[in-house]
Amino acid sequence: MPIRTTLALIAALALAAPTAGFADDDDDDDGGFGAAGLLSGKNKEDLPPVILSAGEPISPTGPWTLKSGTYYEFEIQGDGSQELTLVGPEFFRAIWIDEIVVEGLEIRPLGLDSIEFDEAGEMEVGFVAIKPGQYYIKIPGTKGETQRLDITIE
């Protein structure tokens, strides 16, 4: 059998074979996430929203403690009371952003440094926490504790 035919046959068999460990079996106790891996519903948690409003706390619920490898979603809600920016470059580099959804439009960025609201609106951010450490997101130029959200990734 010619070498090309042999290689094509091996490739076809490899593609046709089921992938071990990815079957979504609810009876197993191995902690597997199923076919979607880290993005599966078993590995997803919703976080409280971040609020952008002039003079108001950005997180009424306090600091976040996240687990590395877990998929999270949160909303950023701006009320339009003032042009406000949210920065947190160290935090945004410690996570993998799956998508940002704005008015039904899905954005899949390679990275993020800051987000700005010029008017009222909201966005949803989906991400996987990656790098353990202490981080924050905040409204730049402010010093008050209520204008900053401390985040720990364990």
C-alpha positions as CSV (number, residue, x, y, z in Angstrom):
1,M,0.0,0.0,0.0
2,P,1.5,3.4,-1.0
3,I,2.6,5.7,1.9
4,R,0.0,8.3,1.0
5,T,-2.8,5.8,1.2
6,T,-1.5,4.5,4.5
7,L,-1.3,8.0,6.0
8,A,-4.8,8.9,4.7
9,L,-6.2,5.7,6.3
10,I,-4.6,6.4,9.6
11,A,-5.9,10.0,9.6
12,A,-9.4,8.8,8.7
13,L,-9.4,6.2,11.5
14,A,-8.1,8.8,14.0
15,L,-10.9,11.2,13.1
16,A,-13.5,8.5,13.3
17,A,-12.5,7.1,16.7
18,P,-14.4,8.4,19.7
19,T,-12.3,10.6,22.0
20,A,-11.7,9.0,25.4
21,G,-12.9,10.9,28.5
22,F,-15.2,13.4,26.7
23,A,-18.4,11.4,26.9
24,D,-21.0,13.2,29.0
25,D,-21.8,10.4,31.4
26,D,-23.8,11.7,34.4
27,D,-23.1,8.4,36.3
28,D,-19.3,9.0,36.5
29,D,-17.7,10.5,39.5
30,D,-14.5,11.7,37.8
31,G,-15.6,15.3,37.8
32,G,-15.6,15.5,34.0
33,F,-17.2,18.4,32.4
34,G,-18.5,16.6,29.3
35,A,-17.9,17.4,25.6
36,A,-17.8,21.2,26.2
37,G,-15.0,20.9,28.7
38,L,-14.4,24.1,30.7
39,L,-17.3,25.8,28.9
40,S,-19.9,23.2,30.0
41,G,-22.8,24.1,32.2
42,K,-21.4,22.0,35.0
43,N,-18.4,24.5,35.3
44,K,-20.4,27.8,35.0
45,E,-21.1,30.3,37.7
46,D,-22.9,33.6,37.6
47,L,-21.4,36.6,39.4
48,P,-23.3,39.7,40.7
49,P,-23.4,42.6,38.3
50,V,-20.9,45.5,38.3
51,I,-22.8,48.8,38.4
52,L,-21.5,52.0,36.7
53,S,-23.3,55.0,38.2
54,A,-22.0,58.3,39.3
55,G,-21.2,58.2,43.0
56,E,-22.5,54.7,43.6
57,P,-20.6,51.6,44.6
58,I,-19.6,49.4,41.6
59,S,-20.3,46.2,43.6
60,P,-22.9,46.3,46.3
61,T,-22.1,42.6,47.1
62,G,-18.4,43.1,47.9
63,P,-15.2,41.3,46.7
64,W,-15.2,38.2,44.4
65,T,-13.3,35.0,45.1
66,L,-13.0,33.0,41.9
67,K,-11.6,29.5,41.3
68,S,-9.1,29.0,38.5
69,G,-10.5,26.9,35.7
70,T,-14.1,27.9,36.4
71,Y,-16.2,29.7,33.8
72,Y,-17.9,32.9,35.0
73,E,-20.4,35.3,33.6
74,F,-21.3,38.8,34.9
75,E,-23.1,41.9,33.7
76,I,-21.7,45.4,33.6
77,Q,-24.6,47.9,33.9
78,G,-24.2,51.6,33.2
79,D,-27.1,53.9,34.0
80,G,-25.8,56.8,31.8
81,S,-25.5,59.2,34.7
82,Q,-21.9,60.0,33.7
83,E,-19.3,58.8,31.2
84,L,-17.6,56.0,33.2
85,T,-14.7,53.7,32.5
86,L,-13.8,50.4,34.2
87,V,-10.2,49.4,34.1
88,G,-8.4,46.3,35.3
89,P,-5.6,45.3,32.9
90,E,-4.0,42.9,35.4
91,F,-7.3,41.1,36.0
92,F,-8.2,41.0,32.3
93,R,-4.8,39.4,31.6
94,A,-5.3,36.8,34.3
95,I,-8.5,35.5,32.6
96,W,-9.5,34.1,29.2
97,I,-12.4,36.1,27.9
98,D,-14.8,33.8,26.0
99,E,-17.2,36.6,24.9
100,I,-18.6,40.0,25.6
101,V,-22.3,40.4,24.6
102,V,-23.6,43.9,23.9
103,E,-27.2,44.2,22.7
104,G,-27.2,40.7,21.3
105,L,-23.9,41.2,19.5
106,E,-21.2,38.7,20.6
107,I,-17.6,40.0,20.7
108,R,-14.7,37.5,21.1
109,P,-11.6,39.6,21.9
110,L,-8.1,38.4,22.4
111,G,-7.7,40.7,25.3
112,L,-9.1,43.6,27.2
113,D,-7.7,46.6,29.0
114,S,-10.8,48.7,29.9
115,I,-14.5,49.2,29.1
116,E,-16.2,52.6,28.8
117,F,-19.9,53.5,29.0
118,D,-20.7,56.8,27.3
119,E,-24.5,56.3,27.8
120,A,-26.8,53.8,29.5
121,G,-26.5,50.2,28.6
122,E,-25.3,46.8,29.7
123,M,-22.9,44.1,28.6
124,E,-22.3,40.5,29.6
125,V,-18.8,39.2,30.0
126,G,-18.1,35.4,30.0
127,F,-14.6,34.3,31.0
128,V,-12.5,31.5,32.5
129,A,-10.4,32.5,35.6
130,I,-6.8,31.3,34.8
131,K,-4.0,32.9,36.9
132,P,-4.3,32.8,40.7
133,G,-3.6,36.1,42.5
134,Q,-5.1,39.3,43.8
135,Y,-6.6,41.7,41.2
136,Y,-9.1,44.5,40.9
137,I,-11.3,46.4,38.5
138,K,-12.1,50.0,39.2
139,I,-13.2,53.4,37.9
140,P,-9.9,55.2,37.1
141,G,-9.0,58.4,39.0
142,T,-11.1,57.4,42.0
143,K,-9.7,56.5,45.4
144,G,-12.8,55.4,47.3
145,E,-13.1,51.7,48.2
146,T,-16.7,51.6,46.7
147,Q,-15.3,52.5,43.3
148,R,-13.1,49.4,43.2
149,L,-13.9,45.7,43.1
150,D,-11.3,43.4,44.6
151,I,-11.0,40.0,43.0
152,T,-9.1,36.9,44.2
153,I,-8.4,34.0,41.9
154,E,-7.5,30.8,43.8
